[in-house]
Amino acid sequence: MLIENHLKIVKSASVKKSIGFHSKSWKFQLAYYIAKTINQVMDKVKFELEFPLRASPKMLFPFLSTPSGLSEWFCDDVNSRTELFTFFWDGSEEQARLLKKQQDKMVRFRWLNDEEDGLDTYFEFRIEVDAITHDTSIIVTDFAEEDELDEAKQLWDSQINELAHTIGA
C-alpha cells in the first residue's frame, strides 16, 4: 500500500521535476526514492527482552497463543478468526495476523497497521528452557521507534509482570 501511494505521487510531473527524475533513468530513481522513503518510515528498532518465569512451557503457551489466555494479561479481550486476532483495550482495538506458531515454543504476530504500511515488523513470544537449570524464560521480540524504545521496554516489563501474577509464577 505504501509503495502504491508513492507510485501515484511520482506520476505527477511536478514531483518528477522536484526530485530530479530524468527520462532515461526514471526506474532506478523511482526505486531509490521509494527505498529512501521507506527507510524514513522504517526507523523502528528490533529489541528482545528476556523474562524468567516459574512455569512449564505446556502451561505457559496457551497464555501466549490463545484468545482466552491473552485476554487474561495482555488486553481486555481478544477475538480470533483463523490467523486474524483482534485485541481490545479500553474501547480501542487493534488487529494482528498470526504469522507463526510452534506448540509450546513460540508465537509471532504482525500488527495489520504495520503490514499495510509495508513494514516487516512483528512481536513474538518465545519460550526457552535452560538445558542445565531447566529454568523457563519468555523472550519477547518487538520493534519500536528509537525515541520510544525505553517506553516499549517498560510496557513489556509491565505486561509480563501481569502475566506472571496471572499464572502465579
Backbone hydrogen bonds, N-H to C=O, Kabsch-Sander energy under -0.5 kcal/mol:
donor,donor_aa,acceptor,acceptor_aa,energy
2,L,116,E,-0.6
5,N,1,M,-2.1
6,H,2,L,-1.8
7,L,3,I,-2.3
8,K,4,E,-1.9
9,I,5,N,-1.9
10,V,6,H,-2.7
11,K,7,L,-1.4
12,S,9,I,-1.3
16,K,12,S,-2.1
17,K,13,A,-2.4
18,S,14,S,-2.4
19,I,15,V,-2.2
20,G,17,K,-0.8
21,F,16,K,-3.4
25,S,22,H,-0.5
26,W,23,S,-0.6
29,Q,25,S,-2.4
30,L,26,W,-2.6
31,A,27,K,-2.5
32,Y,28,F,-2.5
33,Y,29,Q,-2.7
34,I,30,L,-2.6
35,A,31,A,-2.7
36,K,32,Y,-2.7
37,T,33,Y,-2.3
38,I,34,I,-2.8
39,N,35,A,-2.4
40,Q,36,K,-1.5
41,V,37,T,-1.7
42,M,38,I,-3.2
43,D,41,V,-1.2
45,V,144,A,-4.0
47,F,142,D,-2.8
49,L,140,V,-2.5
51,F,138,I,-2.7
53,L,136,T,-2.9
54,R,169,A,-0.5
55,A,53,L,-1.5
60,L,56,S,-2.5
61,F,57,P,-2.7
63,F,60,L,-1.2
64,L,60,L,-0.7
64,L,61,F,-1.4
65,S,61,F,-1.2
66,T,62,P,-1.8
70,L,66,T,-2.9
71,S,67,P,-2.1
72,E,69,G,-1.1
73,W,70,L,-1.2
74,F,70,L,-2.8
75,C,70,L,-1.1
76,D,88,F,-2.2
77,D,88,F,-1.2
79,N,86,T,-2.2
81,R,84,L,-2.5
84,L,81,R,-2.4
85,F,83,E,-0.6
85,F,96,A,-3.3
86,T,79,N,-3.3
87,F,85,F,-0.5
87,F,94,E,-3.4
88,F,77,D,-2.6
89,W,92,S,-2.8
92,S,89,W,-3.6
94,E,87,F,-2.3
96,A,85,F,-2.8
97,R,110,R,-3.0
98,L,83,E,-3.7
99,L,97,R,-0.7
99,L,108,R,-2.9
100,K,108,R,-1.4
102,Q,106,M,-2.7
105,K,102,Q,-2.7
106,M,102,Q,-1.9
107,V,125,F,-2.1
108,R,100,K,-2.6
109,F,123,F,-2.9
110,R,97,R,-2.0
112,L,95,Q,-2.8
115,E,111,W,-2.1
116,E,112,L,-2.9
117,D,113,N,-1.5
118,G,115,E,-1.3
119,L,114,D,-2.8
121,T,119,L,-0.8
123,F,109,F,-2.6
124,E,141,T,-2.6
125,F,107,V,-2.7
126,R,124,E,-0.5
126,R,139,I,-2.3
127,I,105,K,-4.0
128,E,126,R,-0.5
128,E,137,S,-2.6
130,D,135,D,-2.7
134,H,130,D,-1.8
136,T,53,L,-0.7
137,S,128,E,-2.7
138,I,51,F,-2.7
139,I,126,R,-3.2
139,I,137,S,-0.5
140,V,49,L,-2.9
140,V,138,I,-0.6
141,T,124,E,-2.2
141,T,139,I,-0.5
142,D,47,F,-2.4
144,A,45,V,-1.9
146,E,43,D,-1.1
148,E,145,E,-2.3
149,L,146,E,-1.1
152,A,148,E,-2.3
153,K,149,L,-2.3
154,Q,150,D,-2.2
155,L,151,E,-2.3
156,W,152,A,-2.2
157,D,153,K,-2.2
158,S,154,Q,-2.4
159,Q,155,L,-2.7
160,I,156,W,-3.0
161,N,157,D,-1.9
162,E,158,S,-1.9
163,L,159,Q,-2.2
164,A,160,I,-2.8
165,H,161,N,-2.3
166,T,162,E,-2.5
167,I,163,L,-2.5
168,G,164,A,-0.8
169,A,164,A,-2.4
